[in-house]
Amino acid sequence: MYLIVGLGNPGKKYEKTRHNAGFMVLDELEKKELPEARLLKPDTFMNDSGSAVLKATKNYKLPTKNLVVVHDDIDIPLGKIKVSKGSGSAGHKGVESIIQALGTKDFTRIRIGILPPEGKPADVENFVLKPFKKEELPLLTTAITSALSILESKLGRA
């Protein structure tokens, strides 16, 4: 069994924001029949995601090697994704919270690119809390589709 965690902030206010890319992937993943997966969208704010993830891994008695965290990444171009395992947070507060809570980096991350074509904005903290622009949605959809494909393969449903 795997625990798939989508990172984001709870509430309607944050629903379509860049920081909720992980939630968006899980929204699509919920539509699929994946008996080997438990899905978690923490009801904590991003910076406290670790407490919810720790509770879930203990509840399901899962080793961190069976944990996959899906989240936004400002260093990856919009429309692209990267998969990593055992790496640091790269400044992502939600990932840092999980690393601190679990005491390890030994889990898989699917990083959804949100970097706009014009480059990294000066005020990243404000940028990630803004909704995607209409013209960005096709690239976001491409990234979500890629993430779903990776998750389905990992769970044996290619």
SEMIVO-839628 format. One line per field, with one value per atom (N, C-alpha, C): residue in one letter; x negated, y, z. Coordinates in steps of 0.1 Angstrom, whole numbers. Each point is the difference from the previous one (the first is absolute). Example, Ala and Ser with C-alpha at 12.3 -4.5 7.8 and 13.67 -1.06 7.14 Angstrom:
% SEMIVO-839628
resn	[A	A	A	S	S	S]
east	[-132	9	-9	4	-9	8]
north	[-57	12	12	11	11	11]
up	[78	0	0	-7	0	8]
END
This chain:
% SEMIVO-839628
resn	[M	M	M	Y	Y	Y	L	L	L	I	I	I	V	V	V	G	G	G	L	L	L	G	G	G	N	N	N	P	P	P	G	G	G	K	K	K	K	K	K	Y	Y	Y	E	E	E	K	K	K	T	T	T	R	R	R	H	H	H	N	N	N	A	A	A	G	G	G	F	F	F	M	M	M	V	V	V	L	L	L	D	D	D	E	E	E	L	L	L	E	E	E	K	K	K	K	K	K	E	E	E	L	L	L	P	P	P	E	E	E	A	A	A	R	R	R	L	L	L	L	L	L	K	K	K	P	P	P	D	D	D	T	T	T	F	F	F	M	M	M	N	N	N	D	D	D	S	S	S	G	G	G	S	S	S	A	A	A	V	V	V	L	L	L	K	K	K	A	A	A	T	T	T	K	K	K	N	N	N	Y	Y	Y	K	K	K	L	L	L	P	P	P	T	T	T	K	K	K	N	N	N	L	L	L	V	V	V	V	V	V	V	V	V	H	H	H	D	D	D	D	D	D	I	I	I	D	D	D	I	I	I	P	P	P	L	L	L	G	G	G	K	K	K	I	I	I	K	K	K	V	V	V	S	S	S	K	K	K	G	G	G	S	S	S	G	G	G	S	S	S	A	A	A	G	G	G	H	H	H	K	K	K	G	G	G	V	V	V	E	E	E	S	S	S	I	I	I	I	I	I	Q	Q	Q	A	A	A	L	L	L	G	G	G	T	T	T	K	K	K	D	D	D	F	F	F	T	T	T	R	R	R	I	I	I	R	R	R	I	I	I	G	G	G	I	I	I	L	L	L	P	P	P	P	P	P	E	E	E	G	G	G	K	K	K	P	P	P	A	A	A	D	D	D	V	V	V	E	E	E	N	N	N	F	F	F	V	V	V	L	L	L	K	K	K	P	P	P	F	F	F	K	K	K	K	K	K	E	E	E	E	E	E	L	L	L	P	P	P	L	L	L	L	L	L	T	T	T	T	T	T	A	A	A	I	I	I	T	T	T	S	S	S	A	A	A	L	L	L	S	S	S	I	I	I	L	L	L	E	E	E	S	S	S	K	K	K	L	L	L	G	G	G	R	R	R	A	A	A]
east	[-8	8	-9	5	-7	9	-7	7	-4	10	-3	5	-9	4	-1	11	-1	-1	-9	-2	8	5	7	5	8	7	15	6	14	8	13	9	2	11	4	-9	-5	-9	-12	-5	-13	2	13	3	-8	0	-6	-14	-7	-13	-11	-11	-12	-5	1	-4	8	12	9	-1	-11	-2	1	-6	1	14	9	14	7	-4	6	-3	-12	-3	8	1	8	15	5	14	3	-10	1	-2	-10	-3	12	8	11	11	0	9	-3	-12	-5	1	1	1	-14	-5	-14	0	3	1	-13	-11	-13	-4	9	-4	10	-6	8	-4	10	-2	2	-9	1	-2	10	-1	0	-12	0	10	7	9	-8	-13	-8	-5	-5	-6	-13	-5	-12	-11	-3	-12	0	12	2	4	-3	4	-6	-12	-7	8	8	7	11	7	10	-6	-12	-6	-5	-6	-5	11	11	12	5	1	4	-9	-13	-10	1	2	1	13	11	13	0	-6	0	-12	-9	-12	-8	-2	-8	-14	-9	-14	-1	-9	-1	-3	-6	-2	13	11	14	7	-7	6	-4	10	-2	6	-7	5	0	11	2	2	-9	1	-5	3	-5	-15	-6	-14	-3	-4	-3	-12	-9	-12	1	12	3	10	-3	9	14	10	14	2	7	3	-9	-11	-10	1	-4	-1	-14	-3	-12	3	-6	1	-13	0	-12	2	-10	1	-12	2	-11	-7	7	-6	5	-7	5	12	4	13	-2	-12	-2	8	2	7	15	5	15	4	8	3	8	9	8	-8	-10	-9	-9	-5	-8	7	13	8	1	1	1	-13	-11	-14	-2	4	-2	8	13	9	-4	-4	-4	-14	-8	-14	-8	5	-7	4	-9	3	4	0	2	14	5	13	0	9	1	7	-4	7	2	13	3	2	-9	0	6	11	7	-5	-5	-6	11	-4	9	-7	-13	-8	5	4	6	-11	4	-10	-9	6	-8	-10	0	-10	5	-9	4	4	12	4	-8	-1	-7	6	13	8	6	-8	4	12	-1	10	14	1	12	5	-10	3	6	-5	6	14	4	14	10	-5	9	5	12	5	-8	1	-6	8	-7	6	7	10	8	-10	-9	-9	-11	-1	-9	7	13	7	-4	-2	-4	-13	-10	-12	1	9	2	7	9	7	-10	-10	-10	-8	-4	-8	8	13	9	1	2	1	-13	-11	-13	-1	3	0	9	12	9	-6	-6	-6	-11	-8	-11	6	10	7	6	7	7	-10	-12	-10	-6	-2	-6	9	13	10	4	-7	3	12	4	12	-4	-10	-5	10]
north	[-12	12	12	11	13	11	9	13	11	5	11	12	10	12	12	7	12	12	9	12	12	7	12	7	10	7	-3	-2	-3	12	-2	11	5	6	5	11	8	11	-4	-12	-5	-10	-4	-11	-1	11	0	7	1	7	-10	6	-8	-9	5	-8	-13	0	-12	-10	1	-10	-14	-3	-14	-4	9	-3	-3	8	-2	-14	-4	-14	-10	1	-9	0	12	1	-9	0	-9	-14	-3	-14	-6	8	-5	-7	4	-5	-14	-4	-13	-11	-12	-11	-5	3	-4	-6	-13	-7	0	2	0	13	10	14	5	7	9	14	8	14	9	11	9	14	9	14	6	3	5	12	0	11	11	-2	10	10	11	9	-5	3	-5	-2	11	0	-10	-6	-10	-14	-2	-13	-12	2	-12	-6	7	-6	-10	4	-8	-12	1	-11	-10	5	-9	-8	7	-7	-11	3	-10	-12	3	-11	-9	5	-8	-8	7	-6	-12	1	-11	-9	3	-8	-1	11	0	5	-7	5	12	9	12	-4	-11	-4	-2	-1	-1	13	11	13	8	6	8	14	10	14	7	6	8	14	9	14	9	13	10	2	5	3	12	11	13	-1	-10	-1	-8	-6	-8	7	1	7	-5	9	-4	-10	-11	-10	-12	1	-11	-5	-12	-6	-7	-2	-8	-9	-12	-10	0	0	-1	-8	-5	-8	3	2	2	13	10	13	10	11	10	8	9	7	11	4	11	13	2	12	-2	-11	-2	-3	9	-1	-12	-4	-12	-13	-1	-11	0	12	1	-5	4	-5	-15	-6	-15	-6	5	-5	1	11	2	-9	-2	-8	-15	-5	-14	-3	11	-2	-7	1	-6	7	-1	4	-11	-12	-13	-2	9	-2	6	-4	5	12	9	13	1	4	4	15	7	15	5	8	6	14	2	13	11	12	11	13	-2	12	5	13	6	2	1	2	13	10	12	-1	-11	-2	1	-2	0	14	1	13	5	13	5	-4	0	-3	-14	-10	-14	-4	5	-4	5	12	5	-7	-3	-6	-14	-8	-14	0	11	1	6	3	5	-11	2	-11	0	-12	-1	9	6	8	-10	5	-8	-6	8	-5	-10	-1	-10	-14	0	-13	-12	2	-11	-7	9	-5	-7	5	-6	-14	-1	-12	-11	5	-9	-6	9	-5	-10	4	-9	-14	0	-13	-8	7	-7	-6	8	-5	-12	0	-11	-13	2	-11	-7	8	-5	-7	6	-6	-13	-1	-12	-11	4	-10	-5	9	-4	-10	2	-8	-12	-2	-12	0	12	2	8	-4	8	-2]
up	[0	0	0	-7	-1	6	6	4	-9	-7	-10	6	3	6	-10	-1	-9	10	-3	9	-5	9	-3	12	-1	11	0	11	1	-3	-4	-2	-14	-2	-14	-5	10	-3	-8	3	-6	-11	-3	-8	-14	-7	-13	-1	12	0	-4	-3	-4	11	12	12	1	-6	2	-12	-7	-12	5	12	5	3	5	2	-13	-10	-14	-5	2	-5	7	13	8	-4	-3	-4	-13	-9	-11	3	9	4	7	8	7	-10	-12	-10	-5	3	-5	11	-4	10	3	11	4	14	0	13	8	-6	7	5	-1	4	11	9	9	-3	-2	-4	12	1	11	-6	3	-2	14	6	14	2	11	3	8	1	6	-11	4	-10	-4	-12	-6	9	8	8	12	2	11	-6	-12	-6	6	6	7	11	7	11	-5	-11	-6	-7	-6	-7	10	11	11	6	2	6	-10	-12	-10	-2	0	-2	12	12	12	0	-4	0	-10	-12	-10	2	10	2	-12	-7	-13	2	-6	-1	-9	2	-8	-15	-3	-14	-7	7	-6	0	2	1	-13	-7	-11	3	-1	2	-13	-3	-13	4	-6	4	-11	1	-9	1	-11	1	-9	6	-7	-8	1	-7	-13	-2	-12	-9	-13	-9	0	-1	-1	-11	3	-10	2	7	2	14	2	13	2	12	4	11	0	10	8	13	7	13	5	13	8	13	9	0	-7	-1	10	1	10	-5	8	-2	-11	-3	-10	4	12	5	1	-4	0	15	6	14	3	-9	3	0	-9	-1	12	4	12	12	1	12	0	-11	-1	4	-5	3	15	6	14	8	-3	7	-1	-11	-2	4	0	4	-12	-12	-11	-13	-10	-14	-9	6	-8	-4	-9	-6	-14	-9	-14	0	-9	-2	-15	-3	-14	0	-6	0	-12	2	-11	-3	-12	-3	-1	6	0	-5	-4	-4	-13	0	-12	-11	-13	-10	2	6	2	12	6	11	14	9	14	5	6	4	13	2	11	13	1	12	-1	2	-1	9	13	9	-4	-6	-5	-13	-8	-13	1	10	1	5	6	6	-10	-12	-11	-9	-5	-9	-13	-7	-13	-10	-9	-11	-10	-6	-10	-11	-4	-11	5	13	6	2	0	3	-9	-13	-8	4	4	5	13	9	13	-3	-9	-3	-5	-8	-5	12	9	12	9	2	8	-7	-13	-7	1	-1	2	14	10	13	3	-6	1	-6	-12	-7	9	6	9	12	6	12	-4	-11	-4	-3	-6	-3	13	10	13	7	-2	7	-8	-11	-8	-9	-4	-9	-13	-6	-12	-11]
END
